[in-house]
Amino acid sequence: MRSIGARLALWYAGVSTATLVLLFVAGYYLLQQHLVRGLDALNRAEFEQIKSSLGPDYARLTPAEVEERMRGAAEIAAVLFYVEIHAKDKSLLFASHNLGARRLLDVPGEHRFDARLEGLGTLRIGEFFLGPMDVLVATSADQVRQVMNGYAEISLILVCLMLVLSLITGLVLSRAALRPVRAIQETANHIRSDNLSERIPVADVQDEISNLARLLNEMFDRLELSFNQIRRFTAEASHELKTPLSLVRLQAEKLLVEGGLTAAQEEAVQVQLEEIARLNKIIEELLFLSRAEARAVRLDFRREDPGAFLQSFAQDARALAEHRGVAFALRREGAGLVEFDPAWLRQVLFNLLQNALNVSPAGGAITLVSDFTVESWRVALEDEGPGVAPEQRERIFDRFVRLEDGAQAAAPKGSGLGLAISRSIIGLHRGVIRAEARESGRGLRVVFELPVLSRRVGD
């Protein structure tokens, strides 16, 4: 069982019910002993009544006199008691008429015992000695059995009720006890790189859960400080690098304008300008990633059907693909209303297209597929390149990751930030992006999904 609350409730119910069962078992034994002692006391009281009926001269009485004196007393007590009187030689001097032809059992060495007689049920028998006479007094024990059966039935009902109530109580108590843990879980789930300022609420008590929450808050403080330092360094370093790079670019362009350079020198300056442009692009991309992680990028969301947007992108994509000797195709299925920023989403598609063009062989094909599900708008860009190993498909969205295996080693080198930027943009759209293998087995399929506001069948 995965839920701690459910386990706590089961443990609580099990312990509570087991404790109640033990109490009922002990109560059953004690009540039974108490009732049996009550029967013995009744038998003792009846014996005292018999002793009074026989008189002080009981030792000299004949069997006929015993019969005569006991007759009236035995008839009165016949409702509750069965009586037998034996002489010293075990001969029967008197038997109450309610016994009929039956006789009470005499267990040697026992003075209080249970015996079962046919037609009378279980009797509690007490043996008493009165001079030369042996007096047996018995009373029915069926009432005790009925009381104990009723006790057992009531106990069983109470145990079942206790099990149900203790389960409910255990669940309530466990939910109350684990409320701080759920608060920790919810807060920790909200804390991400773009939301490091949130903290776990801590009760003003000193217990294990509060101490754990304080330790986690201290850890989040350290994480927030580290992230802020990294972001600040990235932003400040990128910003500070732009000025000297601009100066270097201006000086290089000035050299070209003024002339007087040899062909080799002019080529070297052109290379410098290309690298400076590349560095400027990397700086801009790093600045964007820093702002995106801080949720400082403003998006101009529009609610519209993306069909016209895709057609516009497809025109430019076909021109780029034809220039590289690759075919491009757009396939749309379904239509719907989506909230997105066309400019930033166009940047995502161009990043994906550029990567696909870099790895596509001459004469290959790139396909952009758009379709709708009940909850999302799904866009997939498929190429016919060498593909990416399954263990690398998540890494390609990290910063500065460039795969060096197979045909990709010969592809033009980028900054390694395109897919990282694409993931940030899709994240700002509350969507997800992933890479997967094509159904044909060759090539790569990069898919992103955005929430759909409404969907309609057809195009």
Backbone hydrogen bonds, N-H to C=O, Kabsch-Sander energy under -0.5 kcal/mol:
donor,donor_aa,acceptor,acceptor_aa,energy
7,R,3,S,-1.9
8,L,4,I,-2.9
9,A,5,G,-2.3
10,L,6,A,-2.4
11,W,7,R,-2.8
12,Y,8,L,-2.8
13,A,9,A,-2.7
14,G,10,L,-3.0
15,V,11,W,-2.8
16,S,12,Y,-2.7
17,T,13,A,-2.7
18,A,14,G,-2.5
19,T,15,V,-2.4
20,L,16,S,-2.2
21,V,17,T,-2.6
22,L,18,A,-2.4
23,L,19,T,-2.2
24,F,20,L,-2.6
25,V,21,V,-2.5
26,A,22,L,-2.6
27,G,23,L,-2.8
28,Y,24,F,-2.7
29,Y,25,V,-2.1
30,L,26,A,-2.4
31,L,27,G,-2.9
32,Q,28,Y,-2.2
33,Q,29,Y,-2.3
34,H,30,L,-2.2
35,L,31,L,-2.5
36,V,32,Q,-2.3
37,R,33,Q,-2.3
38,G,34,H,-1.7
39,L,35,L,-1.9
40,D,36,V,-2.3
41,A,37,R,-2.1
42,L,38,G,-2.1
43,N,39,L,-2.5
44,R,40,D,-2.4
45,A,41,A,-2.4
46,E,42,L,-2.5
47,F,43,N,-2.1
48,E,44,R,-2.0
49,Q,45,A,-1.7
50,I,46,E,-2.4
51,K,47,F,-2.7
52,S,48,E,-1.9
53,S,49,Q,-2.1
54,L,50,I,-2.2
55,G,51,K,-1.0
58,Y,55,G,-1.0
60,R,57,D,-1.8
61,L,58,Y,-0.9
66,V,62,T,-2.4
67,E,63,P,-2.3
68,E,64,A,-2.3
69,R,65,E,-2.7
70,M,66,V,-2.0
71,R,67,E,-1.2
72,G,68,E,-0.6
73,A,69,R,-0.7
74,A,70,M,-2.8
75,E,71,R,-1.8
76,I,72,G,-1.6
77,A,73,A,-1.7
78,A,74,A,-0.7
78,A,75,E,-0.5
79,V,76,I,-0.5
80,L,77,A,-1.3
81,F,77,A,-2.9
82,Y,138,A,-2.6
84,E,136,L,-2.2
85,I,94,F,-2.9
86,H,134,D,-2.7
87,A,91,S,-3.2
90,K,87,A,-1.9
93,L,85,I,-3.3
94,F,85,I,-1.7
96,S,83,V,-2.6
99,L,96,S,-1.9
100,G,97,H,-1.1
102,R,99,L,-2.0
107,V,105,L,-0.5
110,E,107,V,-2.0
113,F,125,I,-2.1
115,A,123,L,-2.2
117,L,115,A,-0.5
117,L,121,G,-2.4
120,L,117,L,-1.8
121,G,117,L,-1.9
123,L,115,A,-3.6
124,R,139,T,-3.3
125,I,113,F,-2.9
125,I,123,L,-0.7
126,G,137,V,-3.1
127,E,111,H,-2.7
128,F,135,V,-3.2
130,L,133,M,-2.6
133,M,130,L,-2.2
134,D,86,H,-2.8
135,V,128,F,-3.3
135,V,133,M,-0.6
136,L,84,E,-3.2
136,L,134,D,-0.5
137,V,126,G,-2.5
137,V,135,V,-0.5
138,A,82,Y,-2.7
139,T,124,R,-1.8
140,S,80,L,-0.6
141,A,122,T,-3.1
142,D,122,T,-0.5
145,R,141,A,-1.9
146,Q,142,D,-2.7
147,V,143,Q,-2.5
148,M,144,V,-2.7
149,N,145,R,-2.5
150,G,146,Q,-2.4
151,Y,147,V,-2.3
152,A,148,M,-2.4
153,E,149,N,-2.4
154,I,150,G,-2.6
155,S,151,Y,-2.5
156,L,152,A,-2.3
157,I,153,E,-2.3
158,L,154,I,-2.6
159,V,155,S,-2.5
160,C,156,L,-2.2
161,L,157,I,-2.5
162,M,158,L,-2.7
163,L,159,V,-2.4
164,V,160,C,-2.2
165,L,161,L,-3.1
166,S,162,M,-2.8
167,L,163,L,-1.8
168,I,164,V,-2.4
169,T,165,L,-3.2
170,G,166,S,-2.8
171,L,167,L,-2.5
172,V,168,I,-2.4
173,L,169,T,-3.1
174,S,170,G,-2.9
175,R,171,L,-2.4
176,A,172,V,-2.3
177,A,173,L,-3.0
178,L,174,S,-2.5
179,R,176,A,-0.7
182,R,178,L,-2.4
183,A,179,R,-2.2
184,I,180,P,-2.2
185,Q,181,V,-2.5
186,E,182,R,-3.0
187,T,183,A,-2.4
188,A,184,I,-2.7
189,N,185,Q,-2.0
190,H,186,E,-1.3
191,I,187,T,-1.4
192,R,190,H,-0.6
192,R,195,N,-0.5
195,N,192,R,-1.7
205,V,203,A,-1.9
207,D,205,V,-0.7
211,N,207,D,-2.4
212,L,208,E,-2.2
213,A,209,I,-2.6
214,R,210,S,-2.3
215,L,211,N,-2.3
216,L,212,L,-2.5
217,N,213,A,-2.5
218,E,214,R,-2.3
219,M,215,L,-2.1
220,F,216,L,-2.7
221,D,217,N,-2.2
222,R,218,E,-2.0
223,L,219,M,-2.4
224,E,220,F,-2.9
225,L,221,D,-2.3
226,S,222,R,-2.3
227,F,223,L,-2.9
228,N,224,E,-2.7
229,Q,225,L,-2.2
230,I,226,S,-2.3
231,R,227,F,-2.9
232,R,228,N,-2.9
233,F,229,Q,-2.5
234,T,230,I,-2.7
235,A,231,R,-3.0
236,E,232,R,-3.0
237,A,233,F,-3.1
238,S,234,T,-2.3
239,H,235,A,-2.6
240,E,236,E,-3.0
241,L,237,A,-1.9
242,K,238,S,-1.1
243,T,239,H,-0.8
245,L,241,L,-1.9
246,S,242,K,-2.2
247,L,243,T,-2.2
248,V,244,P,-2.5
249,R,245,L,-2.6
250,L,246,S,-2.4
251,Q,247,L,-2.4
252,A,248,V,-2.4
253,E,249,R,-2.6
254,K,250,L,-2.2
255,L,251,Q,-2.0
256,L,252,A,-1.8
257,V,253,E,-2.4
258,E,254,K,-2.8
259,G,255,L,-1.3
266,E,262,T,-2.8
267,E,263,A,-2.2
268,A,264,A,-2.1
269,V,265,Q,-2.4
270,Q,266,E,-2.1
271,V,267,E,-2.1
272,Q,268,A,-2.2
273,L,269,V,-2.4
274,E,270,Q,-2.2
275,E,271,V,-2.4
276,I,272,Q,-2.7
277,A,273,L,-2.4
278,R,274,E,-2.1
279,L,275,E,-2.7
280,N,276,I,-2.7
281,K,277,A,-2.1
282,I,278,R,-2.2
283,I,279,L,-2.6
284,E,280,N,-2.5
285,E,281,K,-2.4
286,L,282,I,-2.7
287,L,283,I,-2.6
288,F,284,E,-2.2
289,L,285,E,-2.5
290,S,286,L,-2.4
291,R,287,L,-2.3
292,A,288,F,-3.0
293,E,289,L,-2.5
294,A,290,S,-1.5
295,R,292,A,-1.4
296,A,291,R,-3.3
297,V,291,R,-0.5
298,R,296,A,-0.5
301,F,299,L,-1.2
302,R,340,F,-2.3
304,E,302,R,-0.8
304,E,338,V,-2.4
308,A,305,D,-0.7
310,L,306,P,-2.4
311,Q,307,G,-2.2
312,S,308,A,-2.2
313,F,309,F,-2.1
314,A,310,L,-2.6
315,Q,311,Q,-1.5
316,D,312,S,-1.2
317,A,313,F,-2.5
318,R,314,A,-2.5
319,A,315,Q,-1.5
320,L,316,D,-2.2
321,A,317,A,-2.6
322,E,318,R,-2.8
323,H,319,A,-1.8
324,R,320,L,-1.1
325,G,322,E,-1.1
326,V,321,A,-3.0
327,A,364,G,-2.7
329,A,366,I,-2.1
331,R,368,L,-3.0
333,E,370,S,-2.7
335,A,456,R,-1.5
337,L,454,S,-2.8
338,V,304,E,-2.2
338,V,336,G,-0.5
339,E,451,P,-0.6
340,F,302,R,-2.3
340,F,338,V,-0.6
345,L,341,D,-2.6
346,R,342,P,-2.1
347,Q,343,A,-1.5
348,V,344,W,-1.8
349,L,345,L,-2.2
350,F,346,R,-2.4
351,N,347,Q,-2.3
352,L,348,V,-2.4
353,L,349,L,-2.7
354,Q,350,F,-2.8
355,N,351,N,-2.0
356,A,352,L,-2.2
357,L,353,L,-2.9
358,N,354,Q,-2.0
359,V,355,N,-1.0
360,S,356,A,-1.3
363,G,325,G,-3.0
364,G,361,P,-2.2
366,I,327,A,-2.9
367,T,382,E,-2.2
368,L,329,A,-2.9
369,V,367,T,-0.6
369,V,380,A,-3.1
370,S,331,R,-2.7
371,D,378,R,-2.4
373,T,376,S,-2.9
377,W,450,L,-3.1
378,R,371,D,-2.8
378,R,376,S,-0.6
379,V,448,F,-2.7
380,A,369,V,-2.7
381,L,446,V,-2.5
382,E,367,T,-3.0
382,E,380,A,-0.5
383,D,444,L,-2.1
392,Q,389,A,-1.9
393,R,389,A,-0.8
393,R,390,P,-0.8
396,I,392,Q,-1.5
397,F,394,E,-1.2
398,D,395,R,-2.5
400,F,416,G,-1.3
401,V,398,D,-1.0
401,V,416,G,-1.0
402,R,400,F,-0.6
408,Q,405,D,-1.2
409,A,406,G,-1.4
410,A,407,A,-1.0
411,A,408,Q,-0.9
421,I,417,L,-2.7
422,S,418,G,-2.3
423,R,419,L,-2.5
424,S,420,A,-2.0
425,I,421,I,-2.6
426,I,422,S,-2.6
427,G,423,R,-2.4
428,L,424,S,-2.1
429,H,425,I,-1.1
430,R,427,G,-1.8
431,G,426,I,-2.5
432,V,449,E,-1.7
434,R,447,V,-2.7
436,E,445,R,-2.5
438,R,443,G,-0.7
441,G,438,R,-1.2
445,R,436,E,-2.6
446,V,381,L,-2.2
447,V,434,R,-2.8
447,V,445,R,-0.5
448,F,379,V,-2.5
449,E,432,V,-2.6
450,L,377,W,-2.3
452,V,375,E,-2.0
453,L,337,L,-2.7
454,S,337,L,-1.3
456,R,335,A,-2.6
